[in-house]
Amino acid sequence: MDLSTVATRAKDIATKVLATSASKNDVEARFSTEAVTAWGEAGLLGLLVPKDKGGAGLGPRAVCDTIATFAEVDPSAAMVFLMHSAGTAVLAASKSTGAAAALKEIAAGKHLTTLAFSEAGSRSHFWAPVSKATKTPGGVRLDAKKSWVTSANHAQSFMVSTLSADGKGPTDSTIYMVRSGTNGLMKAGAWNALGMRANDSGPMALEAVQVLDADRVSDEGAGFKVMLEVVLPLFNAGQTAISLGICRGAVAATVGHLKSARFEHLGVSLGEALPTLRARLAQMQIDTDGLGARLGDVLGHLEQPGDLTMLRVLESKCAAGDTAMKVTSDAMQACGGAAFSKHVGIERLFRDAHACAVMAPTSDVLREFIGKALLGIPLF
């Protein structure tokens, strides 16, 4: 499967599956199992799975192009796909037998995975779990309280980070794969949030969960390295893609409204009558195209890493969150009461844009990292 085929299949699913139910799913905070089924049948769940495991063997560009397409109509579904892709990347980087088995299931379209990194005790510092593994014969016991686990009630596996049994500091972590249904794994209740309402995110508890060594998906004590080198670049680029899709969706909805809504007594549309609205729409397009260029730049860096790659990774999500909030805010103002009354779908994009900005690493944390990097101060 090449990029062109991926794009065609993603657009087809966005149009026929996501767009038809996104608004209703948002209102009901309902997870789209139909979307996951469609992704599996189209081979999109396996974009990052190596070809020798049955997958497409593609990279971040295919994932981010797909995410942006989904996010134009359903950012919640796009977030589910991003977290699955991040989890798949962890598995693809692992040499464990458990990871190999899961990758084959993902390639077959039968397995949705996700990340379970964040903990209430370390909040937006997702890389520093406060839970700690306990060694047992042939594996470990996990006791942890995870927060913001996307697809919590629907994923088949979770990439769970925890401090290593012999860890001495907050970055001495290890990542394990915990399958859904494992004894001691207690999933979240109903998800009810301001934005990203249909991604089934919430807390998850692990109490005396036994995990075998075969399901350790990072080297012992190397979880932090996997988080920074495997997960963070893909996650930040993917978040940028979600913000880009949100911006594109907001521009399209605004264009539609300014063309269709009319001053009947003047015989002209809003867009024809008001140059101020045309100017606002123009700035929305400029900002959106700028974000698209930024995403292209960071993907280029991921494909050919250099000295500035990590800086670009950190900048991308931070700038994307700001841009999406601005563009959707402009859309709300351009469309006025129609936007506030939810008639044009912009209000949902506005809420989802704000959710992107506060997901770890938050914009504030990213600015701290960027400032330290520029001054030569260690990030951790």
C-alpha atoms as a printed R data frame, in Angstrom:
    type eleno elety resid chain resno       x       y      z
1   ATOM     1    CA   MET     A     1   0.000   0.000  0.000
2   ATOM     2    CA   ASP     A     2   1.460   3.358 -1.041
3   ATOM     3    CA   LEU     A     3   0.697   6.908  0.096
4   ATOM     4    CA   SER     A     4  -1.800   7.480 -2.692
5   ATOM     5    CA   THR     A     5  -3.797   4.397 -1.748
6   ATOM     6    CA   VAL     A     6  -3.715   5.372  1.912
7   ATOM     7    CA   ALA     A     7  -5.014   8.849  1.067
8   ATOM     8    CA   THR     A     8  -7.865   7.458 -1.029
9   ATOM     9    CA   ARG     A     9  -8.960   4.999  1.656
10  ATOM    10    CA   ALA     A    10  -8.697   7.601  4.417
11  ATOM    11    CA   LYS     A    11 -10.808  10.106  2.477
12  ATOM    12    CA   ASP     A    12 -13.421   7.449  1.725
13  ATOM    13    CA   ILE     A    13 -13.743   6.527  5.403
14  ATOM    14    CA   ALA     A    14 -13.803  10.183  6.466
15  ATOM    15    CA   THR     A    15 -16.653  10.886  4.080
16  ATOM    16    CA   LYS     A    16 -18.745   7.739  4.448
17  ATOM    17    CA   VAL     A    17 -18.160   6.769  8.087
18  ATOM    18    CA   LEU     A    18 -16.829   9.647 10.182
19  ATOM    19    CA   ALA     A    19 -18.680  12.643  8.743
20  ATOM    20    CA   THR     A    20 -22.070  10.981  8.990
21  ATOM    21    CA   SER     A    21 -21.904  10.413 12.747
22  ATOM    22    CA   ALA     A    22 -19.306  12.827 14.190
23  ATOM    23    CA   SER     A    23 -21.815  15.377 15.480
24  ATOM    24    CA   LYS     A    24 -24.074  12.765 17.075
25  ATOM    25    CA   ASN     A    25 -21.119  10.958 18.631
26  ATOM    26    CA   ASP     A    26 -19.915  14.258 20.081
27  ATOM    27    CA   VAL     A    27 -23.278  14.990 21.678
28  ATOM    28    CA   GLU     A    28 -23.548  11.480 23.119
29  ATOM    29    CA   ALA     A    29 -19.824  11.099 23.940
30  ATOM    30    CA   ARG     A    30 -19.992   7.883 21.945
31  ATOM    31    CA   PHE     A    31 -16.872   6.053 20.738
32  ATOM    32    CA   SER     A    32 -17.031   5.155 17.045
33  ATOM    33    CA   THR     A    33 -16.544   1.409 16.812
34  ATOM    34    CA   GLU     A    34 -17.614   1.763 13.172
35  ATOM    35    CA   ALA     A    35 -14.537   3.880 12.489
36  ATOM    36    CA   VAL     A    36 -12.179   1.310 14.006
37  ATOM    37    CA   THR     A    37 -13.806  -1.475 11.990
38  ATOM    38    CA   ALA     A    38 -13.457   0.551  8.798
39  ATOM    39    CA   TRP     A    39  -9.793   1.309  9.522
40  ATOM    40    CA   GLY     A    40  -9.099  -2.360 10.086
41  ATOM    41    CA   GLU     A    41 -10.847  -3.454  6.895
42  ATOM    42    CA   ALA     A    42  -8.970  -0.812  4.882
43  ATOM    43    CA   GLY     A    43  -5.586  -1.848  6.302
44  ATOM    44    CA   LEU     A    44  -5.046   1.538  7.953
45  ATOM    45    CA   LEU     A    45  -4.519   0.168 11.465
46  ATOM    46    CA   GLY     A    46  -1.337  -1.462 10.174
47  ATOM    47    CA   LEU     A    47   0.312   1.543  8.520
48  ATOM    48    CA   LEU     A    48   3.314   1.386 10.877
49  ATOM    49    CA   VAL     A    49   3.460  -2.413 11.134
50  ATOM    50    CA   PRO     A    50   6.540  -3.784  9.302
51  ATOM    51    CA   LYS     A    51   5.852  -5.655  6.083
52  ATOM    52    CA   ASP     A    52   7.257  -8.892  7.498
53  ATOM    53    CA   LYS     A    53   4.477  -8.758 10.116
54  ATOM    54    CA   GLY     A    54   1.806  -8.212  7.457
55  ATOM    55    CA   GLY     A    55   1.592  -4.433  7.673
56  ATOM    56    CA   ALA     A    56   2.104  -1.574  5.214
57  ATOM    57    CA   GLY     A    57   5.589  -0.733  6.500
58  ATOM    58    CA   LEU     A    58   4.988   3.004  6.095
59  ATOM    59    CA   GLY     A    59   6.072   5.919  8.278
60  ATOM    60    CA   PRO     A    60   4.931   9.122  9.996
61  ATOM    61    CA   ARG     A    61   3.916  10.877  6.762
62  ATOM    62    CA   ALA     A    62   1.277   8.256  5.972
63  ATOM    63    CA   VAL     A    63  -0.015   8.400  9.542
64  ATOM    64    CA   CYS     A    64  -0.163  12.205  9.671
65  ATOM    65    CA   ASP     A    65  -1.797  12.572  6.262
66  ATOM    66    CA   THR     A    66  -4.448  10.102  7.395
67  ATOM    67    CA   ILE     A    67  -4.939  11.852 10.739
68  ATOM    68    CA   ALA     A    68  -5.373  15.260  9.098
69  ATOM    69    CA   THR     A    69  -8.016  13.820  6.755
70  ATOM    70    CA   PHE     A    70  -9.950  12.311  9.671
71  ATOM    71    CA   ALA     A    71  -9.631  15.451 11.814
72  ATOM    72    CA   GLU     A    72 -11.320  17.641  9.199
73  ATOM    73    CA   VAL     A    73 -14.599  15.930 10.051
74  ATOM    74    CA   ASP     A    74 -13.994  14.136 13.384
75  ATOM    75    CA   PRO     A    75 -11.044  15.142 15.598
76  ATOM    76    CA   SER     A    76 -12.068  12.604 18.253
77  ATOM    77    CA   ALA     A    77 -11.666   9.744 15.790
78  ATOM    78    CA   ALA     A    78  -8.387  11.251 14.607
79  ATOM    79    CA   MET     A    79  -7.128  11.222 18.210
80  ATOM    80    CA   VAL     A    80  -8.041   7.551 18.564
81  ATOM    81    CA   PHE     A    81  -6.088   6.817 15.391
82  ATOM    82    CA   LEU     A    82  -3.089   8.834 16.598
83  ATOM    83    CA   MET     A    83  -2.915   7.042 19.951
84  ATOM    84    CA   HIS     A    84  -3.222   3.697 18.170
85  ATOM    85    CA   SER     A    85  -0.388   4.690 15.850
86  ATOM    86    CA   ALA     A    86   1.800   5.759 18.773
87  ATOM    87    CA   GLY     A    87   1.153   2.446 20.512
88  ATOM    88    CA   THR     A    88   1.905   0.574 17.299
89  ATOM    89    CA   ALA     A    89   5.199   2.462 16.975
90  ATOM    90    CA   VAL     A    90   6.187   1.253 20.452
91  ATOM    91    CA   LEU     A    91   5.398  -2.323 19.471
92  ATOM    92    CA   ALA     A    92   7.227  -2.012 16.143
93  ATOM    93    CA   ALA     A    93  10.367  -0.829 17.961
94  ATOM    94    CA   SER     A    94  10.228  -3.788 20.361
95  ATOM    95    CA   LYS     A    95  11.882  -7.174 19.981
96  ATOM    96    CA   SER     A    96   9.541  -8.952 22.393
97  ATOM    97    CA   THR     A    97   7.447 -11.947 21.390
98  ATOM    98    CA   GLY     A    98   4.350 -10.288 22.798
99  ATOM    99    CA   ALA     A    99   4.876  -7.265 20.567
100 ATOM   100    CA   ALA     A   100   5.333  -9.458 17.505
101 ATOM   101    CA   ALA     A   101   2.038 -11.236 18.141
102 ATOM   102    CA   ALA     A   102   0.184  -7.949 18.662
103 ATOM   103    CA   LEU     A   103   1.639  -6.470 15.465
104 ATOM   104    CA   LYS     A   104   0.283  -9.355 13.423
105 ATOM   105    CA   GLU     A   105  -3.166  -8.801 14.954
106 ATOM   106    CA   ILE     A   106  -2.956  -5.074 14.169
107 ATOM   107    CA   ALA     A   107  -1.939  -5.792 10.574
108 ATOM   108    CA   ALA     A   108  -4.969  -8.066 10.277
109 ATOM   109    CA   GLY     A   109  -7.202  -5.185 11.387
110 ATOM   110    CA   LYS     A   110  -8.260  -6.966 14.574
111 ATOM   111    CA   HIS     A   111  -6.382  -5.034 17.251
112 ATOM   112    CA   LEU     A   112  -6.603  -1.427 18.481
113 ATOM   113    CA   THR     A   113  -3.865  -0.302 20.833
114 ATOM   114    CA   THR     A   114  -3.190   2.887 22.786
115 ATOM   115    CA   LEU     A   115  -0.865   4.557 25.276
116 ATOM   116    CA   ALA     A   116  -1.231   4.566 29.071
117 ATOM   117    CA   PHE     A   117   1.608   6.874 30.109
118 ATOM   118    CA   SER     A   118   0.106   9.791 32.058
119 ATOM   119    CA   GLU     A   119  -0.481   9.493 35.795
120 ATOM   120    CA   ALA     A   120  -2.266  11.844 38.148
121 ATOM   121    CA   GLY     A   121   0.821  12.129 40.330
122 ATOM   122    CA   SER     A   122   3.041  13.494 37.542
123 ATOM   123    CA   ARG     A   123   0.258  15.149 35.520
124 ATOM   124    CA   SER     A   124   1.470  16.625 32.198
125 ATOM   125    CA   HIS     A   125   4.980  15.221 32.793
126 ATOM   126    CA   PHE     A   126   3.942  12.009 31.044
127 ATOM   127    CA   TRP     A   127   7.544  10.785 30.870
128 ATOM   128    CA   ALA     A   128   7.824  10.481 34.666
129 ATOM   129    CA   PRO     A   129   5.493   7.813 36.094
130 ATOM   130    CA   VAL     A   130   5.190   7.627 39.860
131 ATOM   131    CA   SER     A   131   4.092   3.984 39.852
132 ATOM   132    CA   LYS     A   132   6.780   1.323 40.199
133 ATOM   133    CA   ALA     A   133   6.959  -2.272 39.025
134 ATOM   134    CA   THR     A   134   7.577  -5.117 41.452
135 ATOM   135    CA   LYS     A   135   9.567  -8.095 40.259
136 ATOM   136    CA   THR     A   136   7.832 -11.484 40.219
137 ATOM   137    CA   PRO     A   137   8.940 -14.858 38.827
138 ATOM   138    CA   GLY     A   138   8.988 -14.492 35.041
139 ATOM   139    CA   GLY     A   139   7.787 -10.899 35.003
140 ATOM   140    CA   VAL     A   140   6.507  -8.031 37.139
141 ATOM   141    CA   ARG     A   141   3.492  -6.880 39.084
142 ATOM   142    CA   LEU     A   142   2.073  -3.492 38.097
143 ATOM   143    CA   ASP     A   143   0.172  -1.189 40.427
144 ATOM   144    CA   ALA     A   144  -0.661   2.158 38.850
145 ATOM   145    CA   LYS     A   145  -3.344   4.780 38.407
146 ATOM   146    CA   LYS     A   146  -3.292   6.035 34.816
147 ATOM   147    CA   SER     A   147  -5.138   9.071 33.509
148 ATOM   148    CA   TRP     A   148  -6.319  10.245 30.088
149 ATOM   149    CA   VAL     A   149  -6.155   6.809 28.462
150 ATOM   150    CA   THR     A   150  -7.706   7.217 25.009
151 ATOM   151    CA   SER     A   151  -9.896   4.298 23.858
152 ATOM   152    CA   ALA     A   152  -9.879   3.037 27.443
153 ATOM   153    CA   ASN     A   153 -12.936   0.822 27.070
154 ATOM   154    CA   HIS     A   154 -12.292  -0.283 23.494
155 ATOM   155    CA   ALA     A   155  -8.560  -0.936 22.972
156 ATOM   156    CA   GLN     A   156  -7.232  -4.484 22.886
157 ATOM   157    CA   SER     A   157  -3.926  -3.488 24.461
158 ATOM   158    CA   PHE     A   158  -2.285  -0.684 26.415
159 ATOM   159    CA   MET     A   159   1.337   0.467 26.410
160 ATOM   160    CA   VAL     A   160   1.810   0.995 30.153
161 ATOM   161    CA   SER     A   161   4.791   2.898 31.520
162 ATOM   162    CA   THR     A   162   6.049   2.471 35.065
163 ATOM   163    CA   LEU     A   163   9.236   3.010 37.013
164 ATOM   164    CA   SER     A   164  11.468  -0.023 36.726
165 ATOM   165    CA   ALA     A   165  11.685  -2.295 39.733
166 ATOM   166    CA   ASP     A   166  15.308  -1.230 40.256
167 ATOM   167    CA   GLY     A   167  14.786   2.354 39.076
168 ATOM   168    CA   LYS     A   168  16.460   5.157 40.996
169 ATOM   169    CA   GLY     A   169  15.002   8.258 39.328
170 ATOM   170    CA   PRO     A   170  11.875   9.500 37.534
171 ATOM   171    CA   THR     A   171  13.196   8.605 34.088
172 ATOM   172    CA   ASP     A   172  14.197   5.026 34.979
173 ATOM   173    CA   SER     A   173  11.073   3.592 33.417
174 ATOM   174    CA   THR     A   174  10.004   0.517 31.481
175 ATOM   175    CA   ILE     A   175   7.054   0.009 29.132
176 ATOM   176    CA   TYR     A   176   4.865  -3.091 29.199
177 ATOM   177    CA   MET     A   177   2.005  -4.251 26.994
178 ATOM   178    CA   VAL     A   178  -1.085  -5.062 29.035
179 ATOM   179    CA   ARG     A   179  -3.932  -6.685 27.149
180 ATOM   180    CA   SER     A   180  -7.549  -5.809 27.732
181 ATOM   181    CA   GLY     A   181  -9.230  -8.276 30.088
182 ATOM   182    CA   THR     A   182  -6.106  -8.877 32.161
183 ATOM   183    CA   ASN     A   183  -6.913  -9.545 35.818
184 ATOM   184    CA   GLY     A   184  -6.554  -6.400 37.888
185 ATOM   185    CA   LEU     A   185  -6.987  -4.012 34.964
186 ATOM   186    CA   MET     A   186  -9.920  -1.720 35.723
187 ATOM   187    CA   LYS     A   187 -11.019   0.624 32.971
188 ATOM   188    CA   ALA     A   188 -12.636   4.019 33.035
189 ATOM   189    CA   GLY     A   189 -16.268   4.873 33.441
190 ATOM   190    CA   ALA     A   190 -18.210   7.188 31.140
191 ATOM   191    CA   TRP     A   191 -16.210   9.955 29.468
192 ATOM   192    CA   ASN     A   192 -17.791  13.414 29.633
193 ATOM   193    CA   ALA     A   193 -15.567  16.307 28.600
194 ATOM   194    CA   LEU     A   194 -15.638  19.705 26.924
195 ATOM   195    CA   GLY     A   195 -13.783  18.600 23.793
196 ATOM   196    CA   MET     A   196 -12.721  15.368 22.092
197 ATOM   197    CA   ARG     A   197 -15.889  13.925 23.567
198 ATOM   198    CA   ALA     A   198 -15.961  10.775 21.456
199 ATOM   199    CA   ASN     A   199 -12.477   9.379 22.082
200 ATOM   200    CA   ASP     A   200 -13.327   7.362 25.244
201 ATOM   201    CA   SER     A   201 -10.539   8.882 27.312
202 ATOM   202    CA   GLY     A   202 -10.307   8.540 31.050
203 ATOM   203    CA   PRO     A   203  -8.577   6.976 34.047
204 ATOM   204    CA   MET     A   204  -7.520   3.374 34.278
205 ATOM   205    CA   ALA     A   205  -6.283   1.497 37.330
206 ATOM   206    CA   LEU     A   206  -3.929  -1.464 37.508
207 ATOM   207    CA   GLU     A   207  -4.025  -3.412 40.750
208 ATOM   208    CA   ALA     A   208  -1.651  -6.350 41.142
209 ATOM   209    CA   VAL     A   209  -1.575  -6.840 37.368
210 ATOM   210    CA   GLN     A   210   0.835  -9.630 36.443
211 ATOM   211    CA   VAL     A   211   2.828  -9.077 33.255
212 ATOM   212    CA   LEU     A   212   5.237 -11.595 31.747
213 ATOM   213    CA   ASP     A   213   8.699 -10.688 30.513
214 ATOM   214    CA   ALA     A   214   7.483 -11.541 27.000
215 ATOM   215    CA   ASP     A   215   5.198  -8.491 27.164
216 ATOM   216    CA   ARG     A   216   7.902  -6.034 28.181
217 ATOM   217    CA   VAL     A   217   8.020  -3.846 25.075
218 ATOM   218    CA   SER     A   218  11.011  -1.700 25.977
219 ATOM   219    CA   ASP     A   219  14.351  -2.764 27.349
220 ATOM   220    CA   GLU     A   220  14.492  -2.734 31.132
221 ATOM   221    CA   GLY     A   221  14.910   0.879 32.224
222 ATOM   222    CA   ALA     A   222  14.683   2.172 28.643
223 ATOM   223    CA   GLY     A   223  11.082   3.352 28.671
224 ATOM   224    CA   PHE     A   224  12.128   7.007 28.821
225 ATOM   225    CA   LYS     A   225  14.272   6.548 25.721
226 ATOM   226    CA   VAL     A   226  11.335   5.006 23.837
227 ATOM   227    CA   MET     A   227   9.057   7.848 24.942
228 ATOM   228    CA   LEU     A   228  11.427  10.534 23.665
229 ATOM   229    CA   GLU     A   229  12.775   8.863 20.538
230 ATOM   230    CA   VAL     A   230   9.785   6.817 19.337
231 ATOM   231    CA   VAL     A   231   6.592   8.247 20.816
232 ATOM   232    CA   LEU     A   232   7.173  12.000 21.205
233 ATOM   233    CA   PRO     A   233   8.128  12.756 17.575
234 ATOM   234    CA   LEU     A   234   5.189  10.808 16.158
235 ATOM   235    CA   PHE     A   235   2.757  12.091 18.767
236 ATOM   236    CA   ASN     A   236   3.690  15.747 18.297
237 ATOM   237    CA   ALA     A   237   3.561  15.449 14.515
238 ATOM   238    CA   GLY     A   238   0.233  13.641 14.803
239 ATOM   239    CA   GLN     A   239  -1.156  16.318 17.099
240 ATOM   240    CA   THR     A   240  -0.042  18.895 14.553
241 ATOM   241    CA   ALA     A   241  -1.944  16.920 11.906
242 ATOM   242    CA   ILE     A   242  -5.082  16.927 14.068
243 ATOM   243    CA   SER     A   243  -4.836  20.696 14.488
244 ATOM   244    CA   LEU     A   244  -4.296  21.068 10.744
245 ATOM   245    CA   GLY     A   245  -7.395  18.999 10.013
246 ATOM   246    CA   ILE     A   246  -9.400  21.056 12.493
247 ATOM   247    CA   CYS     A   247  -8.269  24.266 10.774
248 ATOM   248    CA   ARG     A   248  -9.159  22.912  7.341
249 ATOM   249    CA   GLY     A   249 -12.563  21.860  8.597
250 ATOM   250    CA   ALA     A   250 -13.161  25.290 10.122
251 ATOM   251    CA   VAL     A   251 -12.165  27.064  6.902
252 ATOM   252    CA   ALA     A   252 -14.445  24.833  4.815
253 ATOM   253    CA   ALA     A   253 -17.394  25.358  7.171
254 ATOM   254    CA   THR     A   254 -16.837  29.109  7.184
255 ATOM   255    CA   VAL     A   255 -16.682  29.231  3.385
256 ATOM   256    CA   GLY     A   256 -19.918  27.273  3.204
257 ATOM   257    CA   HIS     A   257 -21.671  29.587  5.634
258 ATOM   258    CA   LEU     A   258 -20.466  32.819  4.028
259 ATOM   259    CA   LYS     A   259 -21.645  31.560  0.648
260 ATOM   260    CA   SER     A   260 -25.050  30.270  1.762
261 ATOM   261    CA   ALA     A   261 -26.190  32.732  4.431
262 ATOM   262    CA   ARG     A   262 -27.751  35.810  2.817
263 ATOM   263    CA   PHE     A   263 -28.978  39.302  3.439
264 ATOM   264    CA   GLU     A   264 -32.278  38.720  1.693
265 ATOM   265    CA   HIS     A   265 -33.159  42.412  1.669
266 ATOM   266    CA   LEU     A   266 -29.906  43.141 -0.192
267 ATOM   267    CA   GLY     A   267 -29.917  40.076 -2.402
268 ATOM   268    CA   VAL     A   268 -26.331  39.117 -1.528
269 ATOM   269    CA   SER     A   269 -24.533  36.535  0.619
270 ATOM   270    CA   LEU     A   270 -22.636  37.429  3.785
271 ATOM   271    CA   GLY     A   271 -19.363  36.856  1.976
272 ATOM   272    CA   GLU     A   272 -20.356  39.204 -0.830
273 ATOM   273    CA   ALA     A   273 -21.645  41.905  1.494
274 ATOM   274    CA   LEU     A   274 -18.961  42.134  4.180
275 ATOM   275    CA   PRO     A   275 -15.282  42.674  3.305
276 ATOM   276    CA   THR     A   276 -14.377  42.277  6.975
277 ATOM   277    CA   LEU     A   277 -15.558  38.661  6.852
278 ATOM   278    CA   ARG     A   278 -13.629  38.040  3.650
279 ATOM   279    CA   ALA     A   279 -10.509  39.395  5.325
280 ATOM   280    CA   ARG     A   280 -11.031  37.181  8.372
281 ATOM   281    CA   LEU     A   281 -11.546  34.151  6.127
282 ATOM   282    CA   ALA     A   282  -8.385  35.015  4.204
283 ATOM   283    CA   GLN     A   283  -6.351  35.116  7.434
284 ATOM   284    CA   MET     A   284  -7.804  31.768  8.473
285 ATOM   285    CA   GLN     A   285  -6.585  30.273  5.186
286 ATOM   286    CA   ILE     A   286  -3.148  31.869  5.573
287 ATOM   287    CA   ASP     A   287  -2.798  30.481  9.093
288 ATOM   288    CA   THR     A   288  -3.982  27.039  7.973
289 ATOM   289    CA   ASP     A   289  -1.563  26.887  5.051
290 ATOM   290    CA   GLY     A   290   1.250  27.986  7.351
291 ATOM   291    CA   LEU     A   291   0.449  25.122  9.698
292 ATOM   292    CA   GLY     A   292   0.425  22.727  6.754
293 ATOM   293    CA   ALA     A   293   3.906  23.918  5.814
294 ATOM   294    CA   ARG     A   294   5.059  23.430  9.406
295 ATOM   295    CA   LEU     A   295   3.758  19.861  9.414
296 ATOM   296    CA   GLY     A   296   5.551  19.183  6.146
297 ATOM   297    CA   ASP     A   297   8.747  20.554  7.668
298 ATOM   298    CA   VAL     A   298   8.612  18.394 10.794
299 ATOM   299    CA   LEU     A   299   7.815  15.280  8.737
300 ATOM   300    CA   GLY     A   300  10.836  16.031  6.578
301 ATOM   301    CA   HIS     A   301  12.953  16.196  9.716
302 ATOM   302    CA   LEU     A   302  11.588  12.859 10.941
303 ATOM   303    CA   GLU     A   303  12.413  11.259  7.597
304 ATOM   304    CA   GLN     A   304  15.901  12.784  7.499
305 ATOM   305    CA   PRO     A   305  16.867  13.662 11.095
306 ATOM   306    CA   GLY     A   306  19.347  16.451 11.756
307 ATOM   307    CA   ASP     A   307  20.500  18.789 14.494
308 ATOM   308    CA   LEU     A   308  17.222  20.737 14.479
309 ATOM   309    CA   THR     A   309  14.866  17.765 14.432
310 ATOM   310    CA   MET     A   310  13.923  17.710 18.124
311 ATOM   311    CA   LEU     A   311  13.476  21.483 18.160
312 ATOM   312    CA   ARG     A   312  11.079  21.215 15.217
313 ATOM   313    CA   VAL     A   313   9.226  18.374 16.986
314 ATOM   314    CA   LEU     A   314   8.768  20.497 20.101
315 ATOM   315    CA   GLU     A   315   7.717  23.572 18.126
316 ATOM   316    CA   SER     A   316   5.206  21.752 15.946
317 ATOM   317    CA   LYS     A   317   2.603  20.794 18.561
318 ATOM   318    CA   CYS     A   318   2.957  24.080 20.416
319 ATOM   319    CA   ALA     A   319   2.405  26.186 17.298
320 ATOM   320    CA   ALA     A   320  -0.328  23.872 16.069
321 ATOM   321    CA   GLY     A   321  -2.374  24.263 19.239
322 ATOM   322    CA   ASP     A   322  -2.157  28.039 19.071
323 ATOM   323    CA   THR     A   323  -3.071  28.076 15.377
324 ATOM   324    CA   ALA     A   324  -6.072  25.780 15.753
325 ATOM   325    CA   MET     A   325  -7.463  27.839 18.618
326 ATOM   326    CA   LYS     A   326  -7.036  31.035 16.615
327 ATOM   327    CA   VAL     A   327  -8.512  29.709 13.384
328 ATOM   328    CA   THR     A   328 -11.532  28.154 15.078
329 ATOM   329    CA   SER     A   329 -12.063  31.310 17.137
330 ATOM   330    CA   ASP     A   330 -12.012  33.350 13.928
331 ATOM   331    CA   ALA     A   331 -14.496  30.902 12.429
332 ATOM   332    CA   MET     A   332 -16.822  31.300 15.409
333 ATOM   333    CA   GLN     A   333 -16.770  35.076 14.974
334 ATOM   334    CA   ALA     A   334 -17.117  34.980 11.189
335 ATOM   335    CA   CYS     A   335 -20.176  32.737 11.377
336 ATOM   336    CA   GLY     A   336 -21.698  34.447 14.405
337 ATOM   337    CA   GLY     A   337 -24.896  33.051 15.840
338 ATOM   338    CA   ALA     A   338 -24.965  30.146 13.407
339 ATOM   339    CA   ALA     A   339 -21.669  28.896 14.863
340 ATOM   340    CA   PHE     A   340 -22.750  29.363 18.480
341 ATOM   341    CA   SER     A   341 -26.001  27.523 17.829
342 ATOM   342    CA   LYS     A   342 -24.067  24.584 16.368
343 ATOM   343    CA   HIS     A   343 -25.671  24.854 12.930
344 ATOM   344    CA   VAL     A   344 -22.399  24.798 10.997
345 ATOM   345    CA   GLY     A   345 -20.262  22.372 13.061
346 ATOM   346    CA   ILE     A   346 -17.637  24.948 13.984
347 ATOM   347    CA   GLU     A   347 -18.426  24.956 17.691
348 ATOM   348    CA   ARG     A   348 -17.323  21.317 17.954
349 ATOM   349    CA   LEU     A   349 -14.062  22.053 16.158
350 ATOM   350    CA   PHE     A   350 -13.524  25.040 18.477
351 ATOM   351    CA   ARG     A   351 -13.814  22.809 21.553
352 ATOM   352    CA   ASP     A   352 -11.635  20.083 20.090
353 ATOM   353    CA   ALA     A   353  -8.932  22.623 19.182
354 ATOM   354    CA   HIS     A   354  -8.646  23.647 22.812
355 ATOM   355    CA   ALA     A   355  -8.366  20.014 23.874
356 ATOM   356    CA   CYS     A   356  -5.313  19.583 21.639
357 ATOM   357    CA   ALA     A   357  -3.481  22.450 23.331
358 ATOM   358    CA   VAL     A   358  -3.783  21.005 26.841
359 ATOM   359    CA   MET     A   359  -2.807  17.413 26.007
360 ATOM   360    CA   ALA     A   360   0.582  16.444 27.354
361 ATOM   361    CA   PRO     A   361   3.060  17.723 26.557
362 ATOM   362    CA   THR     A   362   1.043  20.911 27.027
363 ATOM   363    CA   SER     A   363   1.908  24.127 25.230
364 ATOM   364    CA   ASP     A   364   3.353  25.552 28.455
365 ATOM   365    CA   VAL     A   365   5.610  22.535 28.943
366 ATOM   366    CA   LEU     A   366   6.699  22.652 25.298
367 ATOM   367    CA   ARG     A   367   7.624  26.336 25.570
368 ATOM   368    CA   GLU     A   368   9.710  25.513 28.630
369 ATOM   369    CA   PHE     A   369  11.515  22.774 26.678
370 ATOM   370    CA   ILE     A   370  12.086  25.054 23.682
371 ATOM   371    CA   GLY     A   371  13.454  27.848 25.866
372 ATOM   372    CA   LYS     A   372  15.810  25.450 27.645
373 ATOM   373    CA   ALA     A   373  16.973  23.991 24.339
374 ATOM   374    CA   LEU     A   374  17.792  27.425 22.958
375 ATOM   375    CA   LEU     A   375  19.769  28.317 26.093
376 ATOM   376    CA   GLY     A   376  21.593  25.000 26.229
377 ATOM   377    CA   ILE     A   377  19.933  23.999 29.511
378 ATOM   378    CA   PRO     A   378  19.279  20.239 29.972
379 ATOM   379    CA   LEU     A   379  15.602  19.426 29.419
380 ATOM   380    CA   PHE     A   380  15.416  16.887 32.244
